Amino acid sequence: MLSGVLLIDKPKGPSSFDIIRKIRKLSGIKRIGHAGTLDPEASGVLVVCLGAYTKLAGYLTESSKIYEAVIELGIQTSTDDQEGEIISEKTCEHLGLQDIIRACEKFIGKINQIPPRYSALKLNGQRAYNLARAQKDFVLSSREIEIFSLEILALEIPHIHIRVHCSKGTYIRALARDIGDHLEVGAHARDIRRITSGSFTITSALALESLTPENLADFCLKDQEALGGLNNFNISASEYEHIKHGRSINREDISSDIAIALFDNKAVAIMQKRENYLKVLRLI
């Protein structure tokens, strides 16, 4: 069975699951998942895991991401992007570069962020966007994220073009909303594009239209190429025998909490650090 990691340049419009559905049809494989959802109106790197590599999906989502986005000041929407209804409009011509810089600096570092009401998060078993569409009254809890850097690439009021390096779980729509709130004019994300996910970059991503049932295997990344920056280490034949049977191995040289064991340059197991030994979490 085909297995590996595909890097897709998701266009605006389809959901992340729409992309999965199309790749299932192309490959004939049902066991497919993705590492890190992109909103339908966002584009960029979507990491798709096939076959045995779906076991890595949950770990690949832990990586940091880099986005480029355009924030439109002065207009607040129900969805925090341009697809929603306009909630308020305010003038923003009085704002200058220094105002924008100071506002952006407030969001660098570890911050608490409230996700957009129109998001795929679950609340009591229901998706937040379904509750929002049904006009239900609900509150999403804030959660800690980290903005490692926030760079202003261009400014032409009311538009700010930014590049954001952030931790997993960061909503760029929410960041746009919060910057607008801080400036007291409101804002929404007009355009969002993910340019990196871990060590995977947009330059290596493929347009879905370029894939065929015949060439799909040629573009599947495997082994070290498919790890996306996850820590990895080589093991001996005797260590591999232990791991194959679910037994831990003694490795004091591994410091990361999660690492991928490689045997003969092939990814064979996801390992977890426990004091001075490594426990098998999952075989690949």
N, C-alpha and C positions, 0 to 999 in steps of 0.2 A: 504494500500500500504506500502511496505517495505521502511523504511527511517532510516537514521543514517549515521555514518562515518566509512569507512573501511580504514585500514592502510595496504597498499600494499608495499612489497619489490620489487620495479621494477628492473628487470634485464637489462643489457645492450642489446641494439638492438631495441626493440619496442619503439615507441613514447609514450608519456603520453596519447595521444588520442587513440592509439591502446589498451591501458589498459582499458580505458573507454568503448571502443567498445566491448571488451570481457566481461566486467562486465554487460553491457546492455544485452548481449546475455544470460549470466548466470541467470540474475535476471528477465528478461522480462520488466525491467523498462527503460523508455527513459530519464527520468529526473535525469541525473547523471552528475556531474562535478568534477573537481579536484581543490585543493588549492595549487598552485605553480607548474609550469611545470618543468619537468626534461627532459633534452636533450636525444635523443635516445641513445647516447653513455654513459650517466650517469646512475647510479643505486642508489637504496636506497629508503627512505621513500617517498611514494606518498600518499597524503591524498585525499581520494575519498569520495565525498558527494553524498548521495542518497536521493531521494524524497524531503521532506520538508527541509532537512538539506543542500540542495544546496544553500539555502538562506545565509548560513554561509560561503560559499566558499570564497567570496571576503574579508571577515574579517579574516579568518584563514590565508590568504596569507600575512597578515600584520606582522606575527610573524617572529622572527629571525630564522636563520637556522645554522646548524653546518655541515660542509663537511669535509671529508678526501679526499685528492687528491695527485696524483703523478705528479710533474712537471718535464718535460724533458728539460734540458738546451741545448742550442746549435743548436736547430732545430726550425725554425719558420714555421708555416703552414698557409694556407689560411683560415682555419676554427678555428684556435687556439686550435685544438685538433688533435688526430692522424688520423682522417678521411680525413683531407684536403691534398692538394698538398703542397709539401715542397717548401717554398719561399726562404729560405736561410739556410745555415749551417755554423756554426763557431765553432772553438775549445773552450773548456771551462775548460781544465785541469789546467789552471793557477788559477782558483777560489778555495778559501778555505772556511772553515766554517764561519769565521768572515765576509767575503764578502757576503755570503748568509744571515747571520743574519742581517747585516746592510741594505741589500736590502729589506728584508721582513719588517723590522721596518719602512721603509718609507711608507708602505701602511696601517699601523694601525691607526685607527681613521676615521674621516670623510674625504672622498676623492671623486674626480670626476672621474668617470669611463666611457669610451666609450665602449658600448656593441659590441660584435663580429659582423662582417658583416654578417656572417651566423647565424642569430638569427630569432626568430619568431616575432620580433618587426615590427610594421607597419609603413610605410613611404608613405604618400599620398595614403593610402588604400591598399598598396601592402606589402607583407611580405619581410623583408630584405633578407632572404635567397633566395627568388625567383629572386630578383633584382641582387644579387651577382652571382647566377647561370647563369643569362642572361648576365653577364658581363656589367651591367649598372653602370654608374658613379653616386655615391650617397654618402652622408655623414650622419652618425648617430651622433646626439648630445650627449655630455657627460651628465651624471646625477649624483647627489650626492648619495653616498651609505656610509655605515659605516662598517668598519672592527673592531669588538670589540676585537678580539684576533687572532693572527696568530702564531701558534706553529710549530716548525720544529720537526717532530717525528723521522726522520731518514735522513741521507745524504750519498749518494754514487754517487758522480759525474759521469754522468750528471743528476742523479735523486734526487729530493727532495721530501720527503713524508711529507706533511703538514696537519694540522688540522686548519680549519678556522671557526670562529664564526662571522657571518655577518648579516647585515640587509637584508630585502627583496630587490629584484631587483639586487642583486650582481651576476655577472657572474664569476665563478671560472676560466673559460677559459680565460676571459679577464684579470683576476688577474695574471694568469700564463704568459700570453703574456707581461704584463706590467713589471713584475719582470724580465723577460728575456731582455726586452728593457733597463731597468735600469742597468742591468749588462753588457749591450752592446754585448750580445751573442745570443739574441733571445731565445724563449722558447715556449712550448705548453703544454697543459694539457694532460697527458697520461692516467689518470684514475681519475674519479670523483665519489664519493659516498656520498649521503646525509644521515647523521646518526641521525639528529634530525630536526624536523620542529615544532617550538613552543615547547610544552611539549610532543609531540609525538616522540617516539624513535624507532630506527630500531629494537630493541629487541621485540617490540610489533607488528612489521609488518609481514604480511603473504605473502608467495609465492602464486602467482595467481593460480598455479596448485593445491594448497590445497583446493581451494574453489569449491563448487558444488551448484547447485540450492537448494539442501536440507539443507546445513549447512550455507548458506550465512547470514541468519538472526542471527545465533548464534554469528557471529563475528562482527556484526554491533554495534559500540559504539553509545550510546545515552545520552542525557541530559548532566550532568557535564563531564562525560567521553569523550564526543564528542567535547568539547569546546577548547581543545588544548591550554590551558593557557589564553584564553580570560577572562577578568574580568567578574564576575557574582555575583548576589545578589538575595536573597529571597524576595518575595513579599507576601503581605497578600491577603485574598480573595477579599477584597474591592478594593485593588489596581489592582488585576487581572481583575475585572469587568471594571475598567476604561481602562486598556490596551486593552482588547478585543474589545472595541469600538473605539480604536484609540486615546484615550484621554491621555494627559500627566499626570505624577504623580510627586508630590513634594518629592524629596529625596536629601537632602543636604549632606548626608553621602557618596555619590558616587562621586569620583573624576576623574575617567577615562573618556575619551571622548566617548568611546563605551563600553557598558556592556550588558550582557545577563541576562534578568529577568527569574528567576526560580519560578515556583509555584508548590508546592507539589513535589519538587525536579525534576521537568520537565522543560526543556527550552521552554519558551513560546513566547519570543519577543526579538528583538534586539533594544536596547535603546541608545539614544544619549544625552549626557550631554548638557544642556542649562541653564546657570547660576545656579539657585537653583532648577531646575526641570529636569525631564527626558522626552524626546519626543520619541514616538514610531517610529522607522524606518521601521521595518518589523515584522509581526507576524510569528512565526515558526509553 
